[in-house]
Amino acid sequence: MIIEVRDDLGGGAGIFSRKHPLSCWLSSMLMCFADSFLANFLLGEPVIAPFKRHDDIILATILWYLVFYAPFDGIYKISKMLPIKCILSVLKEVKRAYKVSHGVSHAAKLYPNSYLVQILVGTAKGAGSGILKTVEQLVRGVWLPNHNEVLRPSFSTKACLVASVVFSLEKNSIYISAPHDIVYLVGIIFFLFSYLVQPCYIYTYIYIYMSFAGFPHHPVPYDLRERLCEQFSNHGFCDKQSRGQCFLLHDVDFSLDLEYKKIEKERRKRKKRFNCFKPDTVLVKEQLEEEEREVKKQRISVDDLKDKARISVSGCHRAGVDAFMTGYAVLFQSRMSLCRQGTLNPKVTIY
């Protein structure tokens, strides 16, 4: 979770962590214990309860310090190596399966007859970091209300929801009578398979069947463009469909949705190119202000020199000025003696 916070900060993570260490630490702790915060909030338990174990807080703080303040940024670079990243990702998915199972079991003890509460708590335990992402960004001074898991659920949130339903049915012995260990092992395999392969077509078909069943308009996943007939999408008809040779989707609503997504994507690209120098977040704005201050320190302005009453001269330039003034004084005295006495002093010689 701390690495995800570092990735979300981007290239300005070093500046932000040094200028706002408290905000950086608090956002990291919020992501590390997001599942417990959200589950306790739903169940009416103390939200601050995850902080009662000081050993977990100390361990998370040590990891936060190593990720953000390690010499030469070594820990973060090591975590981005492909073998290490794969190991950490696998451990994360195994831990996610445990959190979902534990959340469903804990909710079943408190509300044994409420399947919805068990599913919600299990989903909150497994995908709490994604759901509280908006709150974590707000702690860092970034407010993005349009990007949250409720409006646009990620694949991890959907997988946690499916796993919560399965664990809830297994807990209440409805339709699933297999032993808990077998179901738990299947849940771990499901999360690992979801992370490594991400079979998005499963949810694509769910959306399709829901739309066929008479549900209102549902958002179409982006991967659905590979399942739509290109000729039907471009021209409105398909010759192969009438002959039974085209097995792709031929739906006007899906075609319009994908066309709208393409237009929206191009619009975002143009806006990004137009606003490439405009700071979008507080972090980028602070970085630009810091760079501007550094440039002002190094730049010598002519206006600043005009305001000064005297320009101090030192070094070789000062020696040259002293020599010139000495020669000028000697020449002036020689001319004055010539005007007064009419003779020159032969001892005074100017080279």
C-alpha positions in Angstrom: 0.0 0.0 0.0 2.8 2.4 0.8 4.3 1.7 -2.7 1.0 2.5 -4.2 1.0 5.9 -2.4 4.5 6.5 -3.7 3.4 5.6 -7.3 0.4 7.9 -7.0 2.6 10.8 -6.0 4.7 10.3 -9.2 7.9 12.2 -9.8 7.2 14.7 -7.0 7.2 12.1 -4.3 10.6 13.2 -3.0 9.6 16.9 -2.7 6.2 16.1 -1.2 7.6 13.7 1.4 10.1 16.2 2.6 7.9 19.2 2.6 4.8 17.5 4.1 6.0 14.4 6.1 3.0 14.3 8.3 0.5 14.3 5.4 2.6 11.6 3.6 2.8 9.4 6.8 -1.0 9.8 7.5 -2.0 9.0 3.9 0.3 5.9 4.0 -1.2 4.7 7.3 -4.7 5.3 6.0 -4.0 3.1 3.0 -2.3 0.4 5.1 -5.3 0.0 7.5 -8.1 1.1 5.1 -9.9 -2.2 5.3 -10.1 -2.1 9.1 -11.2 1.6 9.1 -14.0 0.9 6.5 -15.2 -2.4 8.1 -15.3 -0.8 11.6 -17.3 2.1 10.2 -19.8 -0.2 8.6 -20.2 -2.4 11.7 -20.5 0.6 14.1 -17.2 -0.3 15.9 -14.5 2.3 16.8 -12.9 3.5 13.7 -9.6 4.3 15.5 -9.3 0.6 16.6 -6.6 -0.3 14.1 -4.2 2.1 15.8 -4.5 0.3 19.2 -1.7 -2.2 18.1 1.5 -0.2 18.3 3.6 -3.0 16.8 1.7 -2.8 13.5 2.0 1.0 13.5 5.7 0.9 14.1 6.2 -1.7 11.4 4.2 0.3 8.9 6.1 3.4 9.9 9.5 1.7 9.3 8.4 0.5 5.9 7.1 4.0 5.1 10.4 5.5 6.0 12.4 3.1 3.9 10.2 3.6 0.9 10.3 7.4 1.0 13.7 8.2 2.6 16.0 5.3 1.9 19.5 6.3 0.6 19.6 6.5 -3.2 15.9 5.5 -3.2 17.1 1.9 -3.1 14.2 0.2 -1.4 11.7 1.7 -3.9 13.8 0.7 -6.9 14.2 -2.8 -5.5 10.5 -3.2 -5.1 10.0 -2.2 -8.8 12.2 -5.1 -10.0 10.1 -7.6 -11.9 10.8 -10.7 -9.6 10.3 -8.7 -6.4 7.2 -7.0 -7.8 5.7 -10.4 -8.7 6.4 -11.8 -5.3 4.8 -8.8 -3.5 1.8 -8.9 -5.8 1.2 -12.6 -5.1 1.5 -12.1 -1.4 -0.9 -9.1 -1.6 -3.6 -11.3 -3.4 -3.2 -14.0 -0.8 -3.7 -11.5 2.0 -6.7 -10.1 0.1 -8.4 -13.5 0.1 -7.8 -13.8 3.8 -9.2 -10.3 4.5 -12.4 -11.1 2.5 -12.9 -14.4 4.3 -12.2 -12.9 7.7 -14.6 -10.0 7.0 -17.4 -12.3 6.0 -16.8 -14.5 9.1 -16.7 -11.5 11.4 -19.9 -10.0 10.0 -21.7 -13.4 10.1 -21.1 -13.6 13.9 -22.7 -10.2 14.4 -25.4 -10.4 11.8 -26.0 -14.1 11.0 -29.2 -13.6 9.0 -28.1 -10.6 7.0 -26.3 -11.7 3.8 -26.0 -8.2 2.5 -24.0 -7.0 5.5 -21.7 -9.9 5.2 -21.1 -9.2 1.5 -20.5 -5.5 2.1 -18.1 -6.1 5.0 -16.2 -8.7 3.0 -15.9 -6.4 0.1 -14.8 -3.5 2.4 -12.1 -5.7 3.9 -10.7 -6.8 0.6 -11.0 -3.5 -1.4 -10.9 -1.0 1.4 -7.8 0.8 0.0 -9.4 1.4 -3.3 -12.7 2.6 -1.8 -10.9 5.1 0.6 -8.6 6.3 -2.2 -10.5 9.6 -2.5 -10.1 10.2 1.3 -6.3 9.4 1.1 -5.9 11.9 -1.8 -7.8 14.5 0.2 -5.3 14.1 3.0 -2.5 15.0 0.5 -4.4 18.0 -0.8 -5.8 16.5 -3.9 -9.6 16.4 -4.4 -10.8 14.1 -7.3 -14.4 13.2 -6.5 -15.1 11.8 -10.0 -12.5 9.0 -9.5 -13.8 6.6 -6.9 -14.6 2.9 -6.7 -18.4 3.6 -6.4 -18.6 5.3 -9.7 -15.9 3.3 -11.5 -15.2 0.1 -9.7 -11.9 -1.5 -10.5 -11.3 -5.1 -11.2 -10.1 -5.8 -7.7 -13.3 -4.4 -6.2 -15.4 -6.6 -8.5 -13.3 -9.7 -7.6 -13.7 -8.9 -3.9 -17.5 -8.6 -4.4 -17.7 -12.0 -6.2 -15.5 -13.6 -3.5 -17.6 -12.1 -0.7 -20.8 -13.6 -2.3 -19.1 -17.0 -2.5 -17.8 -16.9 1.1 -21.2 -15.7 2.3 -23.0 -18.6 0.6 -20.5 -21.1 2.0 -20.8 -19.6 5.5 -24.5 -20.0 5.5 -24.5 -23.4 3.8 -26.6 -22.2 0.8 -25.8 -23.8 -2.5 -22.2 -24.4 -1.4 -21.6 -27.4 0.9 -17.8 -27.8 0.3 -15.4 -27.6 3.2 -14.2 -24.1 4.2 -10.6 -25.0 3.4 -11.5 -26.0 -0.2 -13.5 -22.8 -0.7 -10.7 -20.7 0.8 -8.1 -22.3 -1.5 -10.4 -21.7 -4.5 -10.7 -18.1 -3.4 -6.9 -17.7 -3.3 -6.6 -19.2 -6.8 -9.3 -16.9 -8.0 -7.6 -13.8 -6.8 -4.2 -14.9 -8.2 -5.8 -15.8 -11.5 -7.6 -12.4 -11.5 -4.4 -10.5 -11.0 -2.2 -12.5 -13.4 -4.8 -12.9 -16.2 -7.5 -10.5 -15.4 -10.4 -12.2 -17.4 -12.3 -9.0 -18.1 -14.6 -10.9 -20.5 -16.4 -12.5 -17.5 -17.7 -9.1 -16.4 -18.3 -8.1 -20.0 -20.7 -11.1 -20.4 -22.4 -10.2 -17.1 -23.0 -6.7 -18.4 -24.4 -8.1 -21.7 -26.8 -10.5 -20.0 -28.0 -7.8 -17.6 -28.8 -5.5 -20.6 -30.6 -8.4 -22.3 -32.6 -9.0 -19.2 -34.2 -5.5 -19.4 -32.0 -3.6 -17.0 -31.4 0.1 -17.8 -28.4 1.3 -19.7 -25.1 0.0 -18.2 -21.6 1.2 -18.8 -19.8 -1.0 -21.3 -16.2 -2.1 -20.4 -13.5 -0.8 -22.6 -12.4 -4.4 -23.6 -15.8 -4.9 -25.2 -14.6 -3.2 -28.4 -12.8 -6.5 -29.3 -16.2 -8.3 -29.2 -18.1 -5.9 -31.4 -18.4 -6.2 -35.1 -16.3 -3.5 -36.7 -18.4 -3.4 -39.9 -21.6 -3.1 -37.9 -20.2 -0.4 -35.7 -19.0 1.7 -38.7 -21.8 1.1 -41.3 -24.8 -0.2 -39.3 -25.1 -3.5 -41.0 -23.1 -6.7 -41.4 -23.3 -9.1 -44.4 -21.8 -12.0 -42.5 -24.4 -11.7 -39.8 -27.3 -12.6 -42.2 -25.4 -15.6 -43.4 -24.6 -16.7 -39.9 -20.8 -16.3 -40.3 -20.2 -13.4 -37.9 -20.4 -14.4 -34.2 -19.5 -10.9 -32.8 -21.9 -8.6 -31.1 -24.3 -6.5 -33.2 -25.8 -4.0 -30.9 -26.4 -0.3 -31.6 -26.2 0.8 -27.9 -22.8 -0.8 -27.5 -21.5 0.8 -30.7 -22.7 4.2 -29.6 -21.1 3.7 -26.2 -17.7 2.8 -27.7 -17.9 5.7 -30.2 -18.5 8.0 -27.3 -15.6 6.5 -25.4 -13.3 7.1 -28.4 -14.4 10.7 -28.6 -14.0 11.2 -24.9 -10.5 9.7 -25.1 -9.4 12.0 -27.9 -10.9 15.0 -26.0 -8.8 14.1 -22.9 -5.7 13.8 -25.0 -6.2 17.2 -26.5 -6.9 18.7 -23.1 -3.8 17.1 -21.7 -1.6 18.5 -24.5 -3.2 21.9 -24.1 -2.7 21.9 -20.3 0.6 20.2 -20.3 2.3 23.1 -18.5 -0.7 23.8 -16.2 -0.4 22.3 -12.7 -3.2 19.8 -12.1 -2.5 19.0 -8.5 -1.1 20.8 -5.4 2.0 18.7 -5.6 2.9 19.8 -9.2 2.1 23.4 -8.3 4.5 23.4 -5.4 7.2 21.8 -7.5 6.8 24.5 -10.1 7.0 27.2 -7.5 10.1 25.6 -6.0 11.8 25.6 -9.4 10.8 29.2 -10.0 12.3 30.3 -6.7 15.6 28.5 -7.6 15.7 30.2 -11.0 15.2 33.6 -9.3 18.1 33.0 -7.0 20.4 32.2 -9.8 19.3 34.9 -12.2 20.9 38.4 -12.0 18.5 41.1 -13.0 19.5 44.4 -14.5 16.7 46.1 -12.6 18.2 44.9 -9.3 21.5 46.4 -10.2 20.0 49.8 -11.0 18.4 50.0 -7.5 21.8 49.6 -5.8 23.6 52.8 -4.9 27.1 51.4 -5.4 28.4 48.4 -7.2 31.2 46.8 -5.1 34.3 45.8 -7.1 36.7 43.2 -5.9 39.4 40.9 -7.2 41.3 41.6 -10.4 38.9 44.4 -11.4 39.6 46.3 -8.1 43.4 46.0 -8.7 42.9 47.5 -12.2 40.8 50.4 -10.8 43.4 51.1 -8.1 46.2 51.2 -10.7 44.3 53.5 -13.0 43.4 55.9 -10.2 47.0 56.0 -9.0 48.3 56.8 -12.5 45.6 59.5 -12.9 46.6 61.1 -9.5 50.3 61.2 -10.5 49.5 62.7 -13.9 47.2 65.3 -12.3 49.9 66.4 -9.8 52.5 66.7 -12.6 50.2 68.9 -14.6 49.5 71.0 -11.6 53.2 71.5 -10.9 53.8 72.5 -14.5 51.1 75.1 -14.4 52.4 76.6 -11.1 56.2 76.4 -11.5 56.6 76.0 -15.2 58.8 72.9 -14.7 58.3 69.2 -14.5 59.6 67.0 -11.7 62.0 64.5 -13.5 61.5 62.0 -10.7 57.8 61.5 -11.6 57.6 59.1 -14.4 54.4 57.5 -15.7 54.8 54.1 -17.5 
